[in-house]
Each structure stands twice: as structure tokens, then as C-alpha cells.
Amino acid sequence: MTRKSIQALDIRCIGRIKPVVPGKNCDFAIMLDDLGRGHYTSADYEQFYRRHLVANTKSAKKAIKVQERRRARNQWVKARVRTSFKKASAALSGEGDAAAEVKDAISEIDKAVAKGVIHKNTAARKKSRLMKKLNAN
């Protein structure tokens, strides 16, 4: 969990409060009281639910960890693409060196395609739109 350690919490366990033992996998329904008080986000709830209540086998638990790592990386790469695209668009509207910003944006888009984060047709469409605006200036 990101905001609060799960080890020292009292967790609601099917109608009664049960302390969490560090390092043990307990059967409990999730920290609904703490979620309601704003200690946890819905993403924390979802992550905890998937890891402890949905996955039953070792391979399923590992698959969830791998998915979380990939999701975090994909979000980071997509954010870089969006930021570079916005910078290039701003530069094209007259706020800086447009050619250099477009070149950087195209580079970020190509990196995202190489990592499998965005589809090659999506990348082609974004690059085409940037180049169209650049050539119009």
C-alpha cells in the first residue's frame, strides 16, 4: 500500500475486526473502513484485492506482479509521449523551436512503439499530424 503500512492495521474480516499479522496471508475483505476514511485510494484497493483475494496459485500471483510492473512502465512511457506531443504542438503554435520539438516528439513516439506501448498505426497517425502542422508553418 502506498499511504499506510498494512502491517499494523485492523482489517474488517467478515463482520469482525481482525489484526493483520505481518508476512501472513489473511482471509479478509479489504480495509473498507480505512478506504472510507481516505487512507487508501481506489487503486490501492484494487491492487490489494487482486493480489490477495483473486490469485490462488503461485503463477497467478506472479502474473499479477508482472502486469503491475508493465502497467507502471506503460503509464510512464505514455506520459512521456503525451508531454512531448504537447510541447511540439505548443512550439508549432509559435512558442519555441518547432523543428527540434517535433523531432523529439517523433523520437518518443518511436520509442513507445518499440516497447509495444502504443500501436504502430497510432504512432504513424500522431507523427503524420505533427509533420502536417510543421510543414504548414
Rosetta silent file (secondary structure, phi, psi, omega in degrees, C-alpha in Angstrom):
SEQUENCE: MTRKSIQALDIRCIGRIKPVVPGKNCDFAIMLDDLGRGHYTSADYEQFYRRHLVANTKSAKKAIKVQERRRARNQWVKARVRTSFKKASAALSGEGDAAAEVKDAISEIDKAVAKGVIHKNTAARKKSRLMKKLNAN
SCORE:     score description
SCORE:     0.000 S_00000001
   1 L     0.000  150.303 -172.572    0.000    0.000    0.000 S_00000001
   2 L   -89.614  -38.532 -171.542    1.223    3.430   -0.753 S_00000001
   3 L   -95.203  -25.493 -174.600   -0.075    5.657    2.001 S_00000001
   4 L  -147.195  140.662  179.701   -0.155    3.497    5.077 S_00000001
   5 L   -68.722  136.161 -179.173    1.528    0.297    6.081 S_00000001
   6 L   -78.312  -15.569 -171.278   -0.812   -2.646    6.019 S_00000001
   7 L   -66.533  -33.411 -172.937    1.056   -4.425    8.797 S_00000001
   8 L  -104.360   12.129 -175.920   -0.389   -2.527   11.746 S_00000001
   9 L   -86.386  152.598  166.427   -3.960   -2.111   10.527 S_00000001
  10 E   -94.739  126.043 -173.912   -7.109   -3.634   11.904 S_00000001
  11 E  -114.041  138.725  178.323   -8.958   -5.097    8.956 S_00000001
  12 E   -72.128  123.079 -177.416  -12.632   -5.959    8.778 S_00000001
  13 E  -123.168   90.788  177.024  -12.892   -9.728    8.361 S_00000001
  14 L    47.012   64.455  172.988  -16.440  -10.846    7.631 S_00000001
  15 L    91.565  -12.978  179.524  -18.193   -8.942   10.376 S_00000001
  16 E  -134.729  159.933 -179.307  -15.411   -8.717   12.967 S_00000001
  17 E   -87.310  132.335 -178.568  -12.144   -6.844   13.349 S_00000001
  18 E  -132.994  127.110  178.678   -9.019   -8.933   12.901 S_00000001
  19 E   -71.200  145.315  178.897   -5.429   -7.669   13.264 S_00000001
  20 L   -86.506  131.177  177.536   -3.157   -8.286   10.311 S_00000001
  21 L   -93.427  123.095 -179.039   -0.116  -10.382   11.051 S_00000001
  22 L   -56.582  133.194  177.270    2.922   -9.150    9.081 S_00000001
  23 L    84.420   -3.649 -179.581    4.001  -11.632    6.438 S_00000001
  24 L  -104.643  149.266  175.744    0.855  -13.737    6.650 S_00000001
  25 L   -97.690  110.320 -176.069   -1.836  -14.027    4.006 S_00000001
  26 L   -98.834  154.245  171.382   -5.137  -13.463    5.816 S_00000001
  27 L   -90.674  109.446  177.276   -8.663  -14.048    4.594 S_00000001
  28 L  -153.601  160.473 -175.460  -10.306  -10.670    4.808 S_00000001
  29 L   -87.577    3.066  176.727  -12.492   -8.441    2.736 S_00000001
  30 L   102.326  155.601 -175.170  -10.210   -5.307    2.484 S_00000001
  31 L   -76.558   72.243 -175.720   -9.820   -2.291    4.621 S_00000001
  32 H   -65.820  -39.233  179.753  -13.222   -0.812    3.911 S_00000001
  33 H   -62.653  -46.844 -179.448  -13.234    1.418    6.987 S_00000001
  34 H   -68.560  -33.339  176.939   -9.832    2.911    6.140 S_00000001
  35 H   -64.044  -40.525  178.499  -10.811    3.244    2.476 S_00000001
  36 H   -66.509  -31.146  179.395  -13.863    5.235    3.566 S_00000001
  37 L   -81.987   -3.310  176.577  -11.706    7.495    5.750 S_00000001
  38 L    88.953   13.094  178.737   -9.490    8.346    2.796 S_00000001
  39 L   -74.338  -29.209 -176.975   -6.371    6.472    3.880 S_00000001
  40 L  -123.386  153.021  175.220   -6.320    4.441    0.681 S_00000001
  41 L   -93.603  168.216  178.964   -7.114    5.184   -2.928 S_00000001
  42 H   -66.298  -28.599  177.172   -9.297    3.007   -5.090 S_00000001
  43 H   -65.984  -38.731  176.118   -6.140    1.906   -6.949 S_00000001
  44 H   -62.208  -44.063  179.680   -4.712    0.602   -3.654 S_00000001
  45 H   -59.420  -48.171 -177.381   -7.940   -1.267   -3.008 S_00000001
  46 H   -63.438  -44.411 -179.775   -7.922   -2.810   -6.471 S_00000001
  47 H   -62.780  -45.485 -179.668   -4.257   -3.824   -6.282 S_00000001
  48 H   -64.767  -42.911 -179.754   -4.659   -5.385   -2.848 S_00000001
  49 H   -59.754  -47.579 -178.171   -7.852   -7.169   -3.857 S_00000001
  50 H   -63.630  -42.316 -175.109   -6.235   -8.701   -6.936 S_00000001
  51 H   -70.593  -37.732 -170.999   -3.098   -9.780   -5.146 S_00000001
  52 H  -106.897  -23.353 -175.009   -4.644  -11.341   -2.073 S_00000001
  53 H  -112.452  -21.069 -177.801   -8.186  -12.345   -2.866 S_00000001
  54 H   -96.599  -48.928 -176.397   -8.263  -13.225   -6.553 S_00000001
  55 L   -72.846  128.888 -179.834   -4.963  -15.013   -7.200 S_00000001
  56 L  -109.745  -31.683 -176.865   -4.885  -18.533   -5.828 S_00000001
  57 L  -103.414  164.023 -179.968   -1.810  -20.064   -7.405 S_00000001
  58 H   -62.989  -40.543 -178.467    1.816  -19.003   -7.328 S_00000001
  59 H   -67.841  -34.758  178.092    1.842  -18.404  -11.078 S_00000001
  60 H   -67.476  -39.136  178.269   -1.297  -16.226  -10.875 S_00000001
  61 H   -66.180  -39.680  178.033    0.296  -14.104   -8.141 S_00000001
  62 H   -66.161  -41.275  179.559    3.451  -13.728  -10.225 S_00000001
  63 H   -60.577  -38.147  178.509    1.407  -12.800  -13.297 S_00000001
  64 H   -65.348  -42.297  178.037   -0.303  -10.041  -11.298 S_00000001
  65 H   -62.031  -42.866  179.714    3.076   -8.649  -10.196 S_00000001
  66 H   -63.118  -43.422  179.362    4.338   -8.700  -13.793 S_00000001
  67 H   -61.412  -40.527  179.408    1.179   -6.952  -15.008 S_00000001
  68 H   -64.743  -41.513  177.812    1.582   -4.240  -12.372 S_00000001
  69 H   -63.069  -45.710 -179.421    5.209   -3.636  -13.401 S_00000001
  70 H   -65.242  -39.158  179.339    4.273   -3.455  -17.077 S_00000001
  71 H   -62.731  -42.380  178.970    1.322   -1.187  -16.369 S_00000001
  72 H   -63.402  -43.547  178.840    3.546    1.227  -14.429 S_00000001
  73 H   -64.964  -43.061 -179.601    6.107    1.281  -17.233 S_00000001
  74 H   -62.024  -40.820  178.710    3.404    1.743  -19.881 S_00000001
  75 H   -62.474  -40.906 -179.433    1.894    4.671  -17.984 S_00000001
  76 H   -64.418  -44.947 -178.834    5.317    6.312  -17.738 S_00000001
  77 H   -65.954  -43.892  179.440    6.015    5.864  -21.466 S_00000001
  78 H   -62.730  -37.490  178.658    2.560    7.129  -22.472 S_00000001
  79 H   -64.528  -40.245  177.508    3.000   10.173  -20.254 S_00000001
  80 H   -64.071  -39.219  178.437    6.312   10.964  -21.974 S_00000001
  81 H   -64.063  -46.587 -179.589    4.634   10.662  -25.386 S_00000001
  82 H   -61.432  -44.331 -178.676    1.783   12.966  -24.341 S_00000001
  83 H   -63.023  -46.106 -178.966    4.170   15.538  -22.853 S_00000001
  84 H   -66.930  -35.685  178.120    6.425   15.613  -25.907 S_00000001
  85 H   -64.948  -41.795  178.723    3.399   15.817  -28.214 S_00000001
  86 H   -66.558  -40.417  177.980    2.033   18.783  -26.252 S_00000001
  87 H   -62.575  -41.731  179.652    5.427   20.517  -26.271 S_00000001
  88 H   -66.040  -41.141  179.020    5.675   20.045  -30.031 S_00000001
  89 H   -63.781  -40.357  178.356    2.137   21.366  -30.544 S_00000001
  90 H   -65.775  -39.780  179.007    2.940   24.408  -28.409 S_00000001
  91 H   -66.802  -35.009  178.875    6.142   25.007  -30.358 S_00000001
  92 H   -68.069  -26.291  178.396    4.225   24.737  -33.632 S_00000001
  93 H   -85.473    6.074  170.994    1.876   27.472  -32.463 S_00000001
  94 H   106.263   22.828 -176.968    4.877   29.791  -32.143 S_00000001
  95 H  -109.532   15.456  179.734    6.337   29.318  -28.656 S_00000001
  96 L   170.108 -163.632  179.989    9.744   27.841  -29.481 S_00000001
  97 L   -78.952  101.219 -172.570   11.898   25.828  -31.853 S_00000001
  98 H   -67.444  -44.163 -175.653    9.254   23.783  -33.654 S_00000001
  99 H   -62.554  -42.667 -179.885   11.533   21.511  -35.697 S_00000001
 100 H   -67.034  -41.669  179.443   13.536   20.352  -32.663 S_00000001
 101 H   -65.565  -39.835  178.458   10.402   19.749  -30.565 S_00000001
 102 H   -65.242  -40.833  178.559    8.750   17.766  -33.374 S_00000001
 103 H   -61.128  -43.785  178.084   11.914   15.697  -33.761 S_00000001
 104 H   -64.130  -41.248 -179.730   11.911   14.927  -30.005 S_00000001
 105 H   -64.585  -42.882  179.085    8.219   14.034  -30.076 S_00000001
 106 H   -64.162  -37.792  176.766    8.690   11.678  -33.014 S_00000001
 107 H   -61.886  -45.789  178.491   11.598   10.066  -31.192 S_00000001
 108 H   -63.056  -40.349  179.333    9.456    9.489  -28.075 S_00000001
 109 H   -63.768  -43.621  179.497    6.635    8.063  -30.192 S_00000001
 110 H   -63.970  -37.429  177.408    9.037    5.657  -31.920 S_00000001
 111 H   -64.445  -40.004  179.164   10.419    4.517  -28.561 S_00000001
 112 H   -64.450  -37.752  177.155    6.891    3.812  -27.331 S_00000001
 113 H   -66.449  -42.630 -179.830    6.206    1.710  -30.427 S_00000001
 114 H   -61.615  -32.908  178.967    9.461   -0.208  -29.937 S_00000001
 115 L   -85.036   -5.551  178.132    8.422   -1.032  -26.367 S_00000001
 116 L    80.726   18.396 -176.892    4.986   -2.149  -27.519 S_00000001
 117 L   -82.600  -41.232  176.153    3.145    0.527  -25.553 S_00000001
 118 L  -122.315  155.038 -177.785    1.319    2.102  -28.487 S_00000001
 119 L   -74.144  150.316 -176.152    0.307    0.597  -31.819 S_00000001
 120 H   -64.846  -31.248  178.548    2.348    1.424  -34.902 S_00000001
 121 H   -71.072  -35.929  175.868   -0.691    2.867  -36.698 S_00000001
 122 H   -63.215  -42.771  179.227   -1.401    5.188  -33.758 S_00000001
 123 H   -63.423  -42.496 -179.723    2.223    6.314  -33.873 S_00000001
 124 H   -62.707  -39.995  179.669    2.027    6.900  -37.619 S_00000001
 125 H   -64.933  -44.969 -179.967   -1.117    8.987  -37.181 S_00000001
 126 H   -63.623  -45.031 -179.890    0.437   11.136  -34.443 S_00000001
 127 H   -63.760  -39.539  179.710    3.660   11.657  -36.413 S_00000001
 128 H   -62.636  -42.750  179.977    1.702   12.489  -39.541 S_00000001
 129 H   -64.378  -41.782  178.361   -0.328   15.143  -37.739 S_00000001
 130 H   -63.328  -45.786 -178.791    2.808   16.718  -36.283 S_00000001
 131 H   -65.835  -35.360  177.970    4.587   16.787  -39.647 S_00000001
 132 H   -62.079  -44.002  178.220    1.498   18.197  -41.346 S_00000001
 133 H   -67.215  -39.058 -179.362    1.433   21.099  -38.870 S_00000001
 134 H   -64.447  -43.797 -179.217    5.203   21.592  -39.196 S_00000001
 135 H   -70.521  -25.215  178.867    5.064   21.738  -42.983 S_00000001
 136 H   -73.361  -25.942 -179.219    2.126   24.142  -42.886 S_00000001
 137 L   -77.312    0.000    0.000    4.211   26.655  -40.877 S_00000001
